[in-house]
Amino acid sequence: MLEAVGRVHRSGRSTVIRIPKDVAVDSAFPFQQGEEVTVQIVDGELRVVAVLKRQVEVAEILSKQ
């Protein structure tokens, strides 16, 4: 498991969690730049989950029918 220390920065109405580059460029890092994510707090844990583009594409196809 690759591990590094990041930081939390608050600015106005947003909060940014900085992920160290060593982690972000690792082949196991599950996100792409610009990808939409859902942020959840579940049982005291922070979860960041990629929004599945496939679900959006299927919804668009169905709405056109």
Long-range contacts (C-beta under 8 A, 24 or more apart in sequence): 2-26, 2-28
